[in-house]
């Protein structure tokens, strides 16, 4: 029996790894992706949930990065309008920090560096008259407003993987690469199923190391290929508190330490606050928010809001490790957010590309750059195609999500409006596949609580690689914010009875 040799093997199921898998599979290349845990279980689900140009990067003269990011905002929005939507940000002017003229200049560049067609331009805001000023301290009388986009980061990763699998890629979660051996004509990967313990090998012509904060240890301990670049691990933490304001805009607050903190509407009833920037030296999987970070975030927003928050108000928190390219900057917040691709090998040998840094906003562009570097190995591969190509569930016009929700509400007239709203914002047009011919909630099977029904869980298991309650409640959905302990236990028991160790979801 002939053994399969993939064109590309990818280590890492975060936004970059899944983005590369999707792009490569769509160009006709055979792809194998291994993720040692769940998709987006690391840095890619621990972001501030933004598709943004990075207004503060202008201060560090990263104009190319900002322009590239700005150009990607509306491209990604059109790709996944169910999980990405425009968001207006209010920046109150704070005396003694950045002067108003500098902020205006930055916003002028933000409006004109590139890519803005549908997003509204920036403007000045009179906080004494605008509703955005209502929750703020009266000392803040003027501010500015600009546009970026919100994204459900973990779902972006999962949908990229789903699209890659639909195009033929093999996506293996809970699969750890324990050794990658370079040979004359390709790579041999020793892999272990972390649930069953089964070991096997995979062969590929080229290797893409998109392991995020684990890239250094992968290179040192499992690939043994010297690298000229190094990664700087920076911890970013966020807190979630009960909703702090009634409108649907977000805030960006300046701090005396030159950092900024966001306060963003989150899951209807909450406010997301972040982020911190702290150099990190431990294992990425062990990263957790500490008391000092919680206090910092609370104190930062308390400088602006009339209603103060305390650490005991935090209902959820999370931390992620950003694998930034180490450009030698002293402060963590000054380290570049740009990516670096390091390529080793020639078309006559087994090539490897190591991905350093990057951000969710630029993941599609990064994927194209990776494929450009792999072109000498695959001269006959297809052309770039992801610009304008929708992700599963996103095949409807930009700015049309509310109309889709209305259509689904009429189609499923006897379903709760809140359920239709959540499903539309999570699955887009795939909502019809999940609900099928159901007429009422009784047709959706077991109810686990918080509006989560068996039919949705079955979809996540069969099509989105979910195997645990955490996968479903905190990455595929954010229902963990509302699910009680009994619901978590019921879901866990159902999964144990219905998900087998051997299960594979590949399309």
C-alpha positions as CSV (number, residue, x, y, z in Angstrom):
1,X,0.0,0.0,0.0
2,X,1.4,3.4,-1.0
3,X,2.1,5.7,1.9
4,X,0.6,9.2,1.8
5,X,3.2,12.0,1.5
6,X,1.6,15.4,2.1
7,X,2.8,18.5,0.4
8,X,2.7,20.4,3.6
9,X,2.6,19.4,7.3
10,X,1.7,22.1,9.8
11,X,2.4,22.2,13.5
12,X,-0.2,24.3,15.3
13,X,-3.9,24.8,15.1
14,X,-4.1,28.5,15.9
15,X,-5.1,31.3,13.6
16,X,-1.9,31.2,11.6
17,X,-1.7,27.4,11.2
18,X,-5.3,27.1,10.2
19,X,-5.0,30.1,7.9
20,X,-2.1,28.4,6.1
21,X,-3.9,25.1,5.9
22,X,-7.0,26.8,4.3
23,X,-5.0,28.8,1.8
24,X,-2.8,25.8,0.8
25,X,-5.7,23.4,0.5
26,X,-7.6,25.8,-1.7
27,X,-4.6,26.0,-4.0
28,X,-4.7,22.2,-4.6
29,X,-1.9,21.2,-2.1
30,X,-2.3,18.2,0.2
31,X,-2.2,19.4,3.8
32,X,-1.8,17.7,7.2
33,X,-2.3,19.8,10.4
34,X,-1.5,18.6,13.9
35,X,-2.7,20.5,17.0
36,X,-1.7,19.0,20.4
37,X,-4.9,20.3,22.1
38,X,-8.0,22.0,20.7
39,X,-8.1,24.4,17.8
40,X,-7.5,28.0,19.1
41,X,-6.8,26.6,22.6
42,X,-3.7,28.9,23.0
43,X,-3.0,32.5,22.0
44,X,-5.7,32.6,19.3
45,X,-8.6,32.5,21.8
46,X,-7.0,34.8,24.3
47,X,-7.0,38.0,22.2
48,X,-8.9,41.3,22.7
49,X,-11.3,40.0,19.9
50,X,-10.5,42.8,17.5
51,X,-9.7,43.1,13.8
52,X,-7.9,46.4,14.0
53,X,-5.2,48.5,12.4
54,X,-3.4,49.1,15.7
55,X,-3.8,52.8,16.3
56,X,-1.0,52.8,18.9
57,X,1.5,51.1,16.5
58,X,1.7,54.5,14.7
59,X,3.7,55.8,17.7
60,X,6.3,53.1,17.0
61,X,6.5,54.1,13.3
62,X,5.1,50.7,12.2
63,X,3.4,52.3,9.2
64,X,3.6,49.2,7.0
65,X,2.1,47.0,9.6
66,X,-0.7,49.5,10.3
67,X,-1.5,49.9,6.6
68,X,-1.6,46.1,6.0
69,X,-3.8,45.7,9.1
70,X,-6.2,48.5,8.0
71,X,-6.5,46.9,4.5
72,X,-7.4,43.6,6.0
73,X,-10.2,44.8,8.2
74,X,-12.9,45.0,5.5
75,X,-11.5,42.0,3.7
76,X,-12.0,39.8,6.8
77,X,-15.3,41.4,7.5
78,X,-16.6,40.3,4.1
79,X,-15.2,36.9,4.6
80,X,-17.1,36.2,7.9
81,X,-19.8,38.8,8.5
82,X,-21.5,36.5,11.0
83,X,-18.6,36.6,13.4
84,X,-17.0,39.9,12.5
85,X,-18.8,43.2,12.7
86,X,-17.9,46.9,12.8
87,X,-17.3,48.5,16.2
88,X,-16.9,52.2,17.0
89,X,-14.3,53.2,19.6
90,X,-14.4,56.3,21.8
91,X,-11.1,57.7,22.9
92,X,-11.6,60.3,25.7
93,X,-9.0,63.0,25.7
94,X,-7.0,63.0,28.9
95,X,-5.1,66.1,29.8
96,X,-1.4,65.6,30.4
97,X,-1.1,62.6,28.1
98,X,-1.1,62.5,24.3
99,X,-2.1,66.0,23.0
100,X,-5.3,66.4,21.0
101,X,-3.4,67.4,17.9
102,X,-1.4,64.2,18.0
103,X,-4.5,62.1,18.3
104,X,-6.1,63.9,15.4
105,X,-3.0,63.3,13.3
106,X,-3.0,59.6,14.2
107,X,-6.7,59.3,13.3
108,X,-6.2,61.1,10.0
109,X,-3.5,58.6,9.1
110,X,-5.8,55.8,10.4
111,X,-8.6,56.9,8.0
112,X,-6.4,57.3,5.0
113,X,-3.5,54.7,5.1
114,X,-5.7,52.3,3.2
115,X,-8.6,49.9,3.0
116,X,-11.5,51.9,4.5
117,X,-14.6,51.8,2.2
118,X,-17.6,50.8,4.3
119,X,-16.3,51.7,7.8
120,X,-17.2,55.2,8.8
121,X,-14.3,57.7,9.3
122,X,-13.2,59.1,12.6
123,X,-14.7,62.2,14.2
124,X,-14.5,64.4,17.3
125,X,-17.0,63.8,20.1
126,X,-18.5,66.2,22.6
127,X,-18.7,64.0,25.7
128,X,-20.9,66.5,27.5
129,X,-23.6,65.9,24.9
130,X,-22.9,62.5,23.4
131,X,-24.3,59.4,25.2
132,X,-20.7,58.0,25.1
133,X,-20.0,60.6,27.8
134,X,-22.7,59.4,30.2
135,X,-20.7,56.6,32.0
136,X,-17.6,58.7,32.1
137,X,-16.3,61.1,34.8
138,X,-17.3,64.7,34.1
139,X,-13.7,65.7,33.7
140,X,-13.7,64.1,30.3
141,X,-15.4,66.6,28.1
142,X,-14.1,65.9,24.6
143,X,-12.9,62.8,22.8
144,X,-12.6,61.1,19.4
145,X,-14.3,58.2,17.7
146,X,-13.1,55.8,15.1
147,X,-13.8,52.4,13.5
148,X,-12.4,49.0,13.8
149,X,-14.0,45.5,13.9
150,X,-15.0,43.0,16.5
151,X,-14.2,39.3,15.9
152,X,-15.0,36.0,17.6
153,X,-11.4,34.9,17.5
154,X,-11.8,31.2,18.4
155,X,-14.6,30.8,15.8
156,X,-12.4,32.4,13.2
157,X,-9.8,29.7,13.7
158,X,-12.3,26.9,13.7
159,X,-14.1,28.1,10.6
160,X,-10.7,28.4,8.8
161,X,-10.0,24.8,9.8
162,X,-13.5,23.7,8.6
163,X,-13.0,25.4,5.3
164,X,-9.5,23.8,5.0
165,X,-11.0,20.4,5.7
166,X,-13.8,21.0,3.2
167,X,-11.0,21.5,0.6
168,X,-9.3,18.3,1.5
169,X,-6.9,19.2,4.4
170,X,-6.5,16.7,7.2
171,X,-7.0,18.4,10.5
172,X,-5.9,16.4,13.6
173,X,-6.6,17.9,17.0
174,X,-5.3,16.3,20.2
175,X,-2.4,15.2,18.1
176,X,1.1,16.1,19.3
177,X,4.2,16.1,17.1
178,X,6.9,14.5,19.2
179,X,9.6,14.6,16.6
180,X,10.1,16.0,13.1
181,X,13.0,14.4,11.3
182,X,14.4,16.0,8.2
183,X,15.3,13.6,5.4
184,X,16.6,14.0,1.9
185,X,13.2,14.1,0.3
186,X,11.0,15.4,3.0
187,X,10.0,15.2,6.7
188,X,8.9,12.4,8.9
189,X,6.7,13.4,11.8
190,X,6.2,11.2,14.8
191,X,2.8,12.0,16.2
192,X,0.9,10.9,19.3
193,X,-2.8,11.0,19.9
194,X,-3.0,12.6,23.3
195,X,-6.3,11.0,24.1
196,X,-5.6,7.4,23.2
197,X,-1.8,7.4,23.4
198,X,-1.6,5.8,19.9
199,X,1.6,6.7,18.0
200,X,2.1,6.9,14.2
201,X,4.1,8.7,11.6
202,X,3.2,11.2,8.9
203,X,5.4,12.2,5.8
204,X,5.4,15.6,4.1
205,X,7.6,17.4,1.6
206,X,7.6,20.6,3.6
207,X,7.0,21.7,7.2
208,X,5.4,24.9,8.6
209,X,6.0,25.5,12.2
210,X,3.1,27.7,13.3
211,X,3.2,26.6,17.0
212,X,2.9,30.2,18.4
213,X,4.5,30.6,21.8
214,X,5.8,27.0,21.6
215,X,7.9,27.7,18.5
216,X,11.2,27.9,20.4
217,X,10.7,24.6,22.2
218,X,9.5,22.9,19.0
219,X,12.7,24.1,17.2
220,X,15.0,23.1,20.0
221,X,13.5,19.8,21.2
222,X,11.6,18.3,18.3
223,X,12.8,19.7,15.0
224,X,16.5,20.4,15.9
225,X,16.9,23.0,13.2
226,X,19.0,26.1,14.1
227,X,17.1,29.4,13.9
228,X,18.5,32.9,13.4
229,X,15.4,34.4,15.0
230,X,14.0,34.3,18.5
231,X,10.6,34.8,20.1
232,X,9.7,37.1,22.9
233,X,6.9,35.7,25.1
234,X,4.5,38.4,26.4
235,X,1.5,37.7,28.5
236,X,-1.7,39.6,27.8
237,X,-4.6,39.2,30.3
238,X,-8.2,40.3,30.2
239,X,-11.1,40.5,32.6
240,X,-14.9,40.3,32.1
241,X,-17.2,42.2,34.4
242,X,-21.0,42.9,34.4
243,X,-22.0,45.4,31.8
244,X,-20.7,48.9,32.6
245,X,-22.5,51.0,30.0
246,X,-25.7,50.8,27.9
247,X,-24.6,51.7,24.4
248,X,-22.9,49.5,21.8
249,X,-19.7,51.4,21.4
250,X,-16.3,50.5,22.9
251,X,-13.8,52.7,24.8
252,X,-10.0,53.0,24.4
253,X,-8.4,54.5,27.5
254,X,-4.9,56.1,27.7
255,X,-2.8,55.4,30.8
256,X,0.1,57.4,32.2
257,X,2.4,54.4,31.6
258,X,1.7,54.9,27.8
259,X,-0.3,51.7,27.6
260,X,-3.9,51.7,26.5
261,X,-6.8,49.6,27.9
262,X,-10.0,48.7,26.0
263,X,-13.5,48.4,27.5
264,X,-15.7,46.6,25.0
265,X,-19.3,45.4,25.0
266,X,-19.2,41.6,25.4
267,X,-21.9,38.9,25.0
268,X,-24.7,41.4,25.6
269,X,-24.5,41.4,29.4
270,X,-20.8,42.0,30.1
271,X,-17.8,44.3,29.4
272,X,-14.5,42.9,28.3
273,X,-11.5,44.9,29.7
274,X,-7.9,44.4,28.6
275,X,-5.1,44.0,28.0
276,X,-1.8,43.8,29.9
277,X,1.7,43.4,28.4
278,X,4.1,41.5,30.6
279,X,7.2,39.6,29.6
280,X,6.7,35.9,30.4
281,X,9.3,33.2,31.1
282,X,7.2,30.1,32.0
283,X,5.4,27.4,30.0
284,X,2.8,29.0,27.8
285,X,0.1,26.6,28.9
286,X,0.6,27.6,32.5
287,X,-0.2,31.3,32.0
288,X,-2.9,32.7,34.2
289,X,-3.8,36.3,35.2
290,X,-2.4,37.4,38.5
291,X,-3.7,39.7,41.2
292,X,-1.5,42.6,40.1
293,X,-2.9,42.4,36.5
294,X,-6.5,42.4,37.8
295,X,-5.8,45.4,39.9
296,X,-4.1,47.2,37.1
297,X,-7.1,46.7,34.7
298,X,-9.6,47.7,37.4
299,X,-7.7,50.8,38.3
300,X,-7.2,51.8,34.7
301,X,-10.9,51.9,33.9
302,X,-11.8,53.4,37.3
303,X,-9.8,56.4,36.2
304,X,-12.5,57.0,33.5
305,X,-15.8,55.5,34.6
306,X,-18.1,57.0,37.2
307,X,-19.0,53.5,38.3
308,X,-15.9,51.8,39.7
309,X,-15.2,48.1,39.6
310,X,-13.2,45.9,42.1
311,X,-11.4,42.6,41.6
312,X,-14.4,40.8,43.2
313,X,-16.6,42.0,40.3
314,X,-14.6,39.9,37.8
315,X,-16.8,37.1,36.5
316,X,-14.2,35.6,34.1
317,X,-10.6,36.2,33.1
318,X,-8.2,34.8,30.7
319,X,-4.5,35.1,29.7
320,X,-2.6,34.3,26.5
321,X,1.0,34.4,25.5
322,X,1.8,36.4,22.5
323,X,4.7,34.9,20.6
324,X,6.2,38.2,19.4
325,X,9.3,38.4,17.2
326,X,12.1,39.7,19.5
327,X,13.3,42.9,18.0
328,X,15.3,43.9,21.0
329,X,12.9,46.6,22.4
330,X,13.2,47.2,26.2
331,X,9.5,47.4,27.0
332,X,7.0,44.6,26.2
333,X,4.5,47.1,24.7
334,X,7.1,48.3,22.3
335,X,7.9,44.9,20.8
336,X,6.7,44.6,17.2
337,X,3.4,42.9,16.4
338,X,4.6,42.3,12.9
339,X,5.4,38.7,11.8
340,X,8.7,37.3,10.5
341,X,8.8,34.1,8.3
342,X,12.1,32.2,8.5
343,X,12.6,29.8,5.6
344,X,15.2,27.1,5.6
345,X,16.0,24.7,2.7
346,X,15.9,24.6,-1.1
347,X,13.5,22.9,-3.5
348,X,15.9,20.0,-3.6
349,X,15.7,19.5,0.1
350,X,13.0,19.4,2.8
351,X,11.9,22.9,3.4
352,X,10.7,24.4,6.7
353,X,9.1,27.8,7.5
354,X,9.0,29.1,11.0
355,X,6.3,31.6,11.8
356,X,7.4,34.2,14.4
357,X,4.8,36.7,15.7
358,X,1.8,38.0,13.8
359,X,-1.7,39.0,14.8
360,X,-5.2,37.8,14.1
361,X,-5.8,40.8,11.8
362,X,-3.0,39.9,9.5
363,X,-3.3,36.1,9.5
364,X,-4.8,35.9,6.0
365,X,-2.0,38.0,4.5
366,X,0.6,36.0,6.5
367,X,-0.8,32.8,5.0
368,X,-0.3,34.2,1.5
369,X,3.2,35.1,2.4
370,X,3.9,31.5,3.6
371,X,2.6,30.1,0.3
372,X,4.7,32.6,-1.6
373,X,7.8,31.2,0.2
374,X,6.7,27.7,-0.6
375,X,6.2,28.4,-4.3
376,X,9.7,27.1,-5.3
377,X,8.7,23.7,-3.9
378,X,5.2,23.8,-5.6
379,X,5.5,25.7,-8.8
380,X,2.2,24.3,-10.1
381,X,0.0,25.3,-7.1
382,X,-3.0,27.5,-7.6
383,X,-3.1,31.3,-7.3
384,X,-4.0,33.3,-4.2
385,X,-7.8,33.0,-3.7
386,X,-8.8,33.8,-0.1
387,X,-9.5,37.6,-0.6
388,X,-13.3,37.7,-1.0
389,X,-13.8,34.0,-0.3
390,X,-16.3,33.5,2.5
391,X,-15.8,31.2,5.5
392,X,-18.6,28.6,6.3
393,X,-21.7,30.4,7.3
394,X,-20.6,33.7,6.0
395,X,-22.1,33.5,2.5
396,X,-24.3,36.6,2.8
397,X,-23.7,40.2,2.1
398,X,-21.7,42.3,4.5
399,X,-23.9,44.4,6.9
400,X,-26.7,41.9,6.3
401,X,-26.5,39.9,9.5
402,X,-29.6,41.5,11.0
403,X,-31.6,40.7,7.9
404,X,-30.4,37.1,8.0
405,X,-31.5,37.0,11.7
406,X,-34.9,38.3,10.6
407,X,-35.3,35.6,7.9
408,X,-34.4,32.9,10.3
409,X,-36.8,34.2,12.9
410,X,-39.6,34.0,10.4
411,X,-38.5,30.5,9.2
412,X,-38.3,29.2,12.8
413,X,-41.2,31.2,14.1
414,X,-41.7,29.2,17.3
415,X,-38.0,29.3,18.4
416,X,-37.0,31.8,21.1
417,X,-35.7,35.1,19.6
418,X,-32.6,35.0,21.8
419,X,-31.7,31.5,20.5
420,X,-32.0,32.6,16.8
421,X,-30.0,35.8,17.5
422,X,-27.1,33.8,19.1
423,X,-27.1,31.1,16.5
424,X,-27.0,33.6,13.7
425,X,-24.1,35.5,15.2
426,X,-22.3,32.2,15.8
427,X,-23.0,30.1,12.7
428,X,-24.5,32.5,10.1
429,X,-26.3,30.6,7.3
430,X,-25.2,27.2,8.8
431,X,-27.9,27.9,11.4
432,X,-30.3,26.4,8.9
433,X,-28.3,23.2,8.9
434,X,-28.2,23.0,12.7
435,X,-31.9,23.6,13.2
436,X,-32.9,21.6,10.1
437,X,-36.7,20.8,10.2
438,X,-37.1,21.6,13.9
439,X,-40.2,23.5,14.7
440,X,-39.9,24.1,18.5
441,X,-37.2,23.7,21.2
442,X,-38.5,20.2,21.9
443,X,-37.2,19.1,18.5
444,X,-33.6,20.2,19.4
445,X,-33.0,17.3,21.8
446,X,-31.6,17.5,25.3
447,X,-31.3,21.0,26.8
448,X,-28.1,21.4,28.8
449,X,-28.9,25.0,30.0
450,X,-28.1,28.5,28.8
451,X,-29.9,27.9,25.5
452,X,-27.5,25.0,24.4
453,X,-29.3,22.1,22.9
454,X,-28.2,18.6,21.8
455,X,-28.6,19.4,18.1
456,X,-26.1,22.2,18.3
457,X,-23.7,20.1,20.3
458,X,-23.9,17.3,17.7
459,X,-23.0,19.8,15.0
460,X,-20.0,20.9,17.0
461,X,-18.8,17.4,17.6
462,X,-19.4,16.2,14.0
463,X,-18.2,19.3,12.2
464,X,-16.0,21.4,14.5
465,X,-13.7,19.0,16.3
466,X,-15.3,19.6,19.7
467,X,-14.7,16.9,22.3
468,X,-15.0,18.5,25.7
469,X,-17.3,20.9,27.6
470,X,-14.5,23.5,27.5
471,X,-14.3,23.3,23.7
472,X,-18.0,24.0,23.4
473,X,-18.6,26.5,26.3
474,X,-15.5,28.7,26.0
475,X,-14.3,28.4,22.4
476,X,-17.1,27.4,20.0
477,X,-19.5,29.5,22.1
478,X,-19.2,31.7,25.2
479,X,-22.0,30.0,27.0
480,X,-19.7,29.2,29.9
481,X,-20.5,32.7,31.1
482,X,-24.1,31.6,31.7
483,X,-24.0,27.8,32.2
484,X,-24.4,26.5,35.8
485,X,-22.5,23.6,37.3
486,X,-25.3,21.2,36.6
487,X,-25.4,22.1,33.0
488,X,-21.6,21.7,32.6
489,X,-21.9,18.2,34.3
490,X,-24.8,17.2,32.0
491,X,-22.8,18.3,28.9
492,X,-19.7,16.5,30.1
493,X,-21.6,13.3,30.7
494,X,-23.2,13.5,27.3
495,X,-19.9,14.0,25.5
496,X,-18.3,11.1,27.4
497,X,-21.1,8.9,26.2
498,X,-21.1,10.1,22.6
499,X,-17.6,11.1,21.6
500,X,-15.2,8.3,21.0
501,X,-11.4,8.5,21.2
502,X,-11.1,7.4,17.6
503,X,-13.3,10.2,16.2
504,X,-11.8,12.3,13.4
505,X,-13.5,15.3,11.7
506,X,-11.9,15.9,8.3
507,X,-14.8,16.8,6.0
